[in-house]
Amino acid sequence: MTELTYSRTLAAVLAADIVGYSRLMQQDEDATMAAWWSYRSEIIDPAVAANLGRIVKLTGDGFLVEFSSVAAAMAAAVRIQSEIAERLADTPKEKRVEFRIGINLGDILKDDEDIYGDGVNLAASMEALAEPGGILVSSSVYEQVRNRSEFSLENAGEHTVENIAGPVQTWRVKLGHQTGDALEEARPKTESAVAEMAGAGTVPGLVFQPSAVQGPTGKKSDRPSIVVLPFNNLGNDPEQDYFADGMTEDLITELSRFQELLVIARNTAFTYKNRQVKTQDIANELNIRYVLEGSVRRAGDRVRIAAQLVDAASGHHLWAERFDRNLEDVFAVQDEVVQKIVATMSGKLVETERNRARTLEGDSLAAYDLVLKGRELWFKFNAEDNKAARAMYQKALELDPSYGRASASIAWTYMIEASERWSDDPKALLDKALEAAQAGVRTMPDNHSNHGTLGQVYLAKGMHAEAIEAYRRTIALNPNDPDGYMLYGRALAYAGEFEEAARQMAIGREMIEIPPGWYHWFIGSISFLTRDYDNAITALRSSQSPGAGTLRWLAICYAMADLPDEAKAAAAEYLKRTPDFDFDFQLSTEPFARDEDRAHYVEAMKKAGLGPK
């Protein structure tokens, strides 16, 4: 007798069925089935693939999907219902083939073929209570997305649900405020590794943002741990947000250099921007002891910075101070805040670390301001703003030729222009990127971010030995940066050193509680290269906000795992995101050192329908 095996996991479950299916089939079987299957191929499969879900099973009148995150399940559901509603706009109500959808977050049991348990049953109960064309979710879902601006929910009351004791609170997703097109605009469409990392909010220097550390996932660390929440902009000008964000990132950078502190990554910290969350909840989510929060008010040549250190578990304030300064003193204010935090948390300031930490990245306030403004433009990821950002960085260098951060930032503008095909001569752009990155290291040789930038350029140019050495230097300068380990692992993988690549990525992954999507992408790509397609698919599907590059890797992994339907859906979504896809150009951006790895990738691309025409 075959032994039954299953695993238990936390998942977001989406359940859907056709409203009035029996009536519709009696009315017109052919039309009903034609609508159902067109929805499947043209709307449902692409929406699920775009959000890295897994269709567990189809029923005669519905389907069940597993997602790794609530946000992904919600995005897929809203997209499905919005696109179906657009298609049915001129269809008489009695002939409409509509779905109702329910979503729940909970523990499920899963085997190779199906999912089970109360987590699944409650999703089905939500679906049964939903209105035609609507989405109903449980309280566990509501708690995860209530502060996210892309979703709007309203109280749908308490309901009695079979096999569950007591009434169940439900929430209705309001669909009128956002169409499928709006969702598509909000979703990252990036193709390149550079853009995908940046789209996830992680860019060292501007791209290798110091992701200072926390202890291994799920474990408490003996060292004091802190998250720096995004500082609030209290000025009347919303365009000054860049200055408040820059202050936050600089404080993360400075704190991350102290070996006695564990500092939560920038990409994780910024998920709390514009959200009202209790410090106790943050403590539980991130396994940290302290929260630094504050605000910035800038007016003319004056700035007021308020900061307070909070014991996360109790919510008690340990220290608070307000700084009124001329803008010329902004670095001195950062110094004071960092010094008082470190002294308060660890009781002792290590002088050697202090000296290392305080390496002013340019004495010119004007240069600093230009780089922060350029950063905001660069994050828009279009050709025009990319060039405008570069102009600001170049002006910053004119004001302060020793400002290595500006040089590294210029390198990233050239890399993004090359990888996104905003120029006909990507080779020349990478040459310029290398020149700028080398200048950044030359002027600031002890800055880990600048070495990370140099490593990224070397890898893009296929200079594997140089890239690996640059990343080793990056980690040596700041071993508290998980991003450094992940990018080092990627360089090793492209060089064919898979075992060491996996080891380095494991170090980085264990350092961060809530990793950005590109971490999963990197892990998935290594798993693909080692022919572990199941693990690759699992990793890639864990990316909560997938860009186009993730979908491409997912399509080829599905293809090599002999899952043709899933591969077709992921490839179709990828091509929808990248209508100017060119196989030869895309292949040129994958810096494989070994011919066998390149051949394996090409084979998979062909099998997924993404090969040369």
Protein Blocks (a to p, Z undefined) as FASTA:
>chain_A
ZZdddddddddddddddehklmmmmmommlmmmmmmmmmmmmmmmmmmmnopacfbdcfk
bccdddfbfklmmmmmmmmmmmmmmmmmmgcfklpccdddddddddddddfkbccdjklm
mmmmmmmmpcehiacddfklmmmmmmpmkbccddebjaddehiacjdddddddfklpcfk
lmmmmpccbfbfmlmmmmnopaghjlmgccdddddehiacfbdcddddddddfbfblklm
mmmmmmmmmmmmmmmmpmkbccddfklmmmmgoiacdfklmmmmnopabdcddddddehj
bccdddddddfknopafbdcdddddfklmmmmmmmmmmmmmmmmnopacfklmmmmmcce
hjbfklmmmmmmmmmmmmnopaklmmmmmmmmmmmmmmmmmlmklmmmmmmmmmmmmmno
pafblmlmmmmmmmmmmmmmmmmmmbmklmmmmmmmmmmnopaklmmmmmmmmmmmmmmb
mklmmmmmmmmmmnopamlmmmmmmmmmmmpmbacfklmmmmmmmmmmnopaklmmmmmm
mpmbdcfklmmmmmmmmmmnopaklmmmmmmmmmmmmmmbcfklmmmmmccfbfklmmmm
mmmmmmnopacZZ
